[in-house]
Amino acid sequence: MAAPVATIDLHTHSTASDGTFSPTEVVRLALERGVSLLALSDHDTTAGLDEAADAAAGTGLELVPATEFSTVYEGGSIHVLAYWIDAANGEFQAELDRLRDDREWRAREIVKRLNAMGHGIGYERVRELAAGNVVARPHIAQAMLEAGLVERYEDAFTAAFIADGGAAHVEKHALHPVDALYLIHRAGGVCVVAHPGMWSDADPVPDSLIERMAGEGLDGIEADHPDHTPEQRERYRAMARRLGLPFTGSSDCHGTRFDPVRLGTVTTDPAEFAKLRARAAR
């Protein structure tokens, strides 16, 4: 009898950053949905990995240690996924600490800008929604929704409010994507560009940057993503093939922030995952 085909979701979030499920709940949902290989990839933190590993122990679910790492290019935020990083690497953790401090400062500044525009939300409520974990724009969006400033969570991420380049936008202070790639490699990990179809004001990540990163050792491209159109998915698969890189597929699950809950709805082809894992073993 042939072995069952793995169901692989390489991009999920927990309450350690801006997801609504705890790391344990993410693992339990993955098991319920038949996911056999899962990456917990919280924004700029590895804080949820130990809890997730404990929850996955003895279940048959393979957990890939990961984080979604913030970078900036020409004023726009570009996310890269770091897999199999050494979470004990001091240089890597120091940059994560700096990024989290920047997130805290940035969130305060965004709230100040919203208040100056006449949109009254309190920063303390944003911190409460983050529950002591990494503060991110989704927590601000949730506070805006609670205050009746927007009708839907997604409406906060528009030019009128907190989208990149929006009226209340505050620029991140993060590494250039190529420097982040080098750092991830020094920490023993592999680097994949996350959802390249989404960059600044809904523009895609410039092809020239992806090609430059590929020349510097980029390990993969996240082609299949819930927010990519079918045309974008095929485009990034073709780009990955042209550059000799694996392409991944992921749900980018944030728990109940999106309806329906995405976990396991977009997955990575096992053959492409094998190529990615081989790059980690080099």
C-alpha positions in Angstrom: 0.0 0.0 0.0 1.4 3.4 -0.9 2.2 5.8 1.9 -0.4 8.6 2.3 0.5 11.9 0.6 1.6 14.5 3.2 -0.6 17.6 3.7 1.8 20.5 4.2 1.0 24.0 5.5 4.1 26.1 5.8 2.7 29.5 7.0 0.5 29.9 10.1 0.2 32.3 13.0 -0.7 32.0 16.7 -1.4 34.3 19.6 2.4 34.6 19.9 2.0 37.3 17.2 -1.3 38.2 15.5 -3.2 35.0 15.3 -6.3 34.2 17.4 -5.4 30.6 18.3 -2.8 29.6 20.8 0.1 27.5 19.5 -1.5 24.4 21.0 -4.8 25.3 19.3 -3.1 25.7 16.0 -1.6 22.2 16.3 -4.9 20.7 17.3 -6.7 22.3 14.4 -4.0 21.1 12.0 -4.5 17.5 13.3 -8.3 17.8 12.9 -7.8 19.0 9.3 -5.4 16.2 8.4 -2.3 18.4 8.1 0.7 16.2 8.6 3.5 18.8 8.4 3.0 22.3 9.8 5.1 25.4 10.1 4.2 27.9 12.9 5.6 31.1 11.5 4.7 34.0 13.9 5.8 37.5 13.0 9.2 38.3 14.3 9.2 35.9 17.2 9.9 32.2 18.0 8.0 32.4 21.3 5.3 30.0 20.3 7.5 27.2 19.0 8.2 25.3 22.3 4.4 25.2 23.1 3.6 24.0 19.6 6.3 21.4 19.8 4.9 20.1 23.1 1.4 19.9 21.6 2.7 18.1 18.5 4.8 15.5 20.4 3.6 12.0 19.9 0.9 13.0 17.4 2.7 12.2 14.2 2.5 15.8 13.1 5.9 17.2 12.0 6.5 20.8 13.1 8.8 23.0 11.2 10.3 25.8 13.3 9.8 29.1 11.5 9.2 32.8 11.8 7.8 35.4 9.4 10.6 37.9 9.3 10.0 41.7 8.6 12.1 43.5 6.0 11.7 46.8 4.2 12.5 47.7 0.6 11.9 51.1 -0.8 9.6 52.0 2.0 7.4 49.0 1.6 7.2 46.0 3.9 8.4 42.7 2.5 8.0 39.5 4.6 10.3 36.5 4.3 9.7 33.1 5.9 12.6 31.6 7.8 12.5 27.9 8.2 14.6 25.5 10.4 16.4 28.5 12.0 18.4 27.9 15.2 16.1 29.6 17.7 19.1 29.9 20.1 21.2 31.9 17.6 22.1 35.1 19.4 22.4 37.3 16.4 19.0 36.2 15.0 17.3 36.7 18.3 18.8 40.1 18.8 17.3 41.2 15.4 13.9 39.8 16.4 14.2 41.7 19.7 14.9 44.9 17.7 12.0 44.2 15.3 9.6 43.7 18.2 10.7 47.0 19.9 10.1 48.7 16.5 6.7 47.1 16.3 5.8 48.5 19.7 7.0 52.0 18.8 5.3 51.8 15.4 2.0 50.8 16.8 2.0 53.7 19.2 2.8 56.1 16.4 0.0 54.7 14.2 -2.5 55.1 17.1 -1.3 58.7 17.6 -1.9 59.4 13.9 -5.3 57.8 14.0 -6.2 60.0 17.0 -4.9 63.1 15.3 -7.2 62.2 12.4 -10.1 62.1 14.8 -10.3 58.4 15.1 -10.3 57.7 18.8 -8.8 54.4 19.9 -6.6 53.8 22.9 -3.1 52.2 22.7 -3.8 50.4 26.0 -6.6 48.5 24.3 -4.3 47.6 21.4 -1.8 46.2 24.0 -4.6 44.2 25.7 -5.5 42.7 22.3 -1.9 41.6 21.9 -2.1 39.9 25.3 1.6 40.5 26.0 2.8 39.1 22.7 4.1 40.9 19.6 2.0 44.0 18.7 1.0 44.1 15.1 -1.4 46.1 12.9 -4.1 43.4 13.2 -4.4 44.3 16.8 -4.9 48.0 15.8 -7.5 46.9 13.2 -9.3 44.9 15.9 -9.4 48.0 18.2 -10.7 50.1 15.3 -13.5 47.5 14.6 -14.5 47.5 18.3 -14.6 51.3 18.3 -16.9 51.3 15.3 -14.3 53.1 13.1 -14.6 50.4 10.4 -17.4 48.0 9.6 -15.1 45.1 8.8 -11.7 44.1 10.0 -10.3 44.3 6.4 -11.5 47.9 6.0 -8.8 49.1 8.4 -6.1 48.0 5.8 -7.0 50.6 3.3 -5.4 53.9 2.1 -7.7 55.8 4.5 -6.3 54.1 7.5 -3.3 51.7 8.2 -2.4 50.1 4.9 1.2 50.6 3.7 1.3 54.1 2.5 -2.1 54.9 4.1 -3.1 58.0 6.0 -1.9 56.6 9.3 1.1 54.6 7.9 4.3 54.6 9.9 7.3 53.1 8.2 9.1 50.0 9.7 12.7 50.1 10.6 13.9 46.7 9.4 16.6 45.0 7.4 16.8 45.1 3.6 15.6 41.7 2.3 19.0 40.6 1.1 20.5 41.4 4.6 17.7 39.4 6.2 18.5 36.5 3.8 22.1 36.5 5.0 21.1 36.6 8.6 18.7 33.7 8.2 21.4 31.6 6.5 23.9 32.5 9.3 21.2 31.2 11.8 21.1 27.9 9.9 17.8 28.5 8.2 16.4 28.7 4.7 14.6 31.8 3.4 11.4 32.0 1.3 9.8 35.2 0.0 6.2 35.3 1.5 3.2 36.2 -0.7 5.2 38.1 -3.3 2.0 39.2 -5.0 1.3 41.5 -2.0 3.7 44.3 -1.3 3.1 48.1 -1.2 -0.4 49.4 -2.1 -1.2 45.9 -3.4 1.7 46.1 -5.9 3.8 42.9 -6.1 7.3 42.5 -4.9 9.5 43.7 -7.7 10.8 40.9 -9.9 14.2 42.5 -9.9 14.4 42.1 -6.1 13.4 38.5 -6.2 15.9 37.8 -8.9 18.6 39.6 -6.9 17.8 37.6 -3.8 17.9 34.4 -5.9 21.4 35.3 -6.9 22.3 35.7 -3.3 20.9 32.3 -2.2 17.2 32.7 -1.8 15.7 29.3 -1.1 12.1 29.5 -2.3 9.0 31.5 -3.3 5.6 31.2 -1.7 3.6 31.0 -4.9 0.3 29.5 -3.6 -1.4 31.8 -1.1 -5.1 32.5 -0.4 -4.6 36.2 -1.5 -2.9 35.3 -4.7 -5.1 35.1 -7.8 -4.8 31.9 -9.9 -2.8 34.0 -12.4 -0.4 35.1 -9.7 0.0 31.6 -8.4 1.0 30.3 -11.9 3.3 33.3 -12.4 5.3 32.7 -9.2 5.5 29.0 -9.8 6.9 29.7 -13.3 9.3 32.3 -11.7 10.5 29.7 -9.2 11.1 27.1 -11.9 13.0 29.7 -14.0 15.2 30.6 -11.0 15.7 27.0 -10.0 13.9 27.4 -6.7 11.2 25.4 -4.8 7.8 27.0 -4.6 5.6 26.6 -1.6 1.9 26.9 -0.8 0.5 28.0 2.6 -2.7 29.1 4.2 -1.3 32.1 6.1 -3.8 31.2 8.8 -4.5 33.9 11.4 -7.2 32.0 13.2 -10.6 33.7 13.1 -9.3 36.9 11.7 -10.4 35.5 8.3 -13.7 33.7 7.7 -13.6 30.8 7.1 -10.5 29.8 9.1 -7.8 29.1 6.5 -5.6 26.5 8.1 -4.9 23.7 5.6 -6.8 25.3 2.8 -3.7 26.0 0.7 -0.8 23.6 0.9 2.7 22.8 -0.4 3.4 20.0 -3.0 5.4 17.3 -1.2 8.0 17.3 -4.0 8.6 21.0 -3.6 8.8 20.6 0.1 11.5 17.9 -0.4 13.5 20.4 -2.5 13.2 23.0 0.3 14.2 20.5 3.0 17.2 19.5 0.9 18.4 23.1 0.8 18.1 23.2 4.6 20.4 20.2 4.9 23.2 21.7 2.8 
